[in-house]
């Protein structure tokens, strides 16, 4: 079995598990309705159960692209349990779903909006209105469930990519400084590593879709700002506009010691300075102030 076939089989198994879960949720609510002697449209319930069986069969032969559609249809069928829910449990079901979303870290503004607009309708004396409100909550719940899972995977992948990039940039910077004596490029890559760590530490929690779409441009902008801040900071330190002296050794002295190659200690110090400048968002504004003050003088 090829890698592609294994991936397809795994995706089908995952989809089948998701469809089966939705069927079980629907059947459980049907059993609760029967236990509470709630009037149930058995014809509708039977059609839903038959369709669940058809979806499970289809998942065993569907393409990876079609599996998502089957899962969404299974979710839509399971959401119809809002019309099976015992009357005394409608409000509890709605509150439980919204409370679960809050536990997942869904933004507070979204949770408050659901509670303000949907919860009051669960108490409506009109059964249809109450069930429609519960149906809306189920739809919101499933939508946020898919989004939260995707968001978590994307953040984990982005965090891992930034970690790998940081390690590679630091190793590259060390090699440039110690093996080649390429001070400028060594400082540049160390600053990029600092910027990557800064972004990694500030990856946002679960947010609304609009903020998520703007995440990648913000990440790239922050890395760019870190690179620029590191480059400007190191340049001003080397120029002497900003003074940095430790135990009688200045930053320009450290740069001169890297001809033709840096020692381990010198390389470590230069990488530390460049990484710190790339990490700190305040560095660019601070250096701008120092430079303008120096020019005025």
Secondary structure as the mmCIF struct_conf table of DSSP 4:
data_model
#
loop_
_struct_conf.conf_type_id
_struct_conf.id
_struct_conf.beg_label_comp_id
_struct_conf.beg_label_asym_id
_struct_conf.beg_label_seq_id
_struct_conf.end_label_comp_id
_struct_conf.end_label_asym_id
_struct_conf.end_label_seq_id
HELX_RH_AL_P HELX_RH_AL_P1 UNK A 3 UNK A 35
TURN_TY1_P TURN_TY1_P1 UNK A 36 UNK A 37
HELX_RH_AL_P HELX_RH_AL_P2 UNK A 42 UNK A 59
TURN_TY1_P TURN_TY1_P2 UNK A 60 UNK A 61
HELX_RH_AL_P HELX_RH_AL_P3 UNK A 64 UNK A 79
HELX_RH_3T_P HELX_RH_3T_P1 UNK A 80 UNK A 83
TURN_TY1_P TURN_TY1_P3 UNK A 84 UNK A 84
BEND BEND1 UNK A 85 UNK A 85
HELX_RH_3T_P HELX_RH_3T_P2 UNK A 87 UNK A 89
HELX_RH_AL_P HELX_RH_AL_P4 UNK A 90 UNK A 103
TURN_TY1_P TURN_TY1_P4 UNK A 104 UNK A 105
HELX_RH_AL_P HELX_RH_AL_P5 UNK A 108 UNK A 114
HELX_RH_PI_P HELX_RH_PI_P1 UNK A 115 UNK A 119
HELX_RH_3T_P HELX_RH_3T_P3 UNK A 120 UNK A 123
BEND BEND2 UNK A 125 UNK A 126
HELX_RH_AL_P HELX_RH_AL_P6 UNK A 127 UNK A 175
HELX_RH_PI_P HELX_RH_PI_P2 UNK A 176 UNK A 180
HELX_RH_AL_P HELX_RH_AL_P7 UNK A 183 UNK A 201
TURN_TY1_P TURN_TY1_P5 UNK A 202 UNK A 202
BEND BEND3 UNK A 206 UNK A 206
HELX_RH_AL_P HELX_RH_AL_P8 UNK A 209 UNK A 213
TURN_TY1_P TURN_TY1_P6 UNK A 214 UNK A 214
HELX_RH_AL_P HELX_RH_AL_P9 UNK A 215 UNK A 239
TURN_TY1_P TURN_TY1_P7 UNK A 240 UNK A 240
BEND BEND4 UNK A 241 UNK A 242
STRN STRN1 UNK A 245 UNK A 246
TURN_TY1_P TURN_TY1_P8 UNK A 247 UNK A 248
STRN STRN2 UNK A 249 UNK A 250
HELX_RH_AL_P HELX_RH_AL_P10 UNK A 251 UNK A 256
TURN_TY1_P TURN_TY1_P9 UNK A 257 UNK A 258
BEND BEND5 UNK A 259 UNK A 260
HELX_RH_AL_P HELX_RH_AL_P11 UNK A 264 UNK A 279
TURN_TY1_P TURN_TY1_P10 UNK A 281 UNK A 282
HELX_RH_AL_P HELX_RH_AL_P12 UNK A 283 UNK A 296
#
